[in-house]
Amino acid sequence: MLNENIIIVNTAKEIRSDIIEMLIKVEDVKALEVIRQELEVIFNKTKTNQKAVKEPAFLEGVRGIRENVTLDQLIEEQHYKPCTYQAFRSEADKIDWGEIPLEVMLEAIK
């Protein structure tokens, strides 16, 4: 029975991940508002049925869509500091990759 629960959790994680990937690609503000409203309805129904239900984890990362924001404002807000290729290369060359095969490193970032 424990293994069945693990499979269900993995499936839920996969579905959640797929939804997030699709959601990121949506640019239509009205569509996003409808999606948010539907999620709130689902969340509220679940919340009334189970009082201990937490807010879905992905909602923590959801931010409102800002309009009329300039690139300069974003750079300032995010404390962006550009990095030259030479500076990057200098730091990257300091990393000791050891004997790790490229395939193992690529698998680690999937």
Secondary structure as GFF3:
##gff-version 3
##sequence-region A 1 110
A	DSSP	alpha_helix	2	25	.	.	.	ID=ss1
A	DSSP	alpha_helix	29	49	.	.	.	ID=ss2
A	DSSP	three_ten_helix	57	61	.	.	.	ID=ss3
A	DSSP	alpha_helix	71	77	.	.	.	ID=ss4
A	DSSP	alpha_helix	85	93	.	.	.	ID=ss5
A	DSSP	alpha_helix	102	108	.	.	.	ID=ss6
###
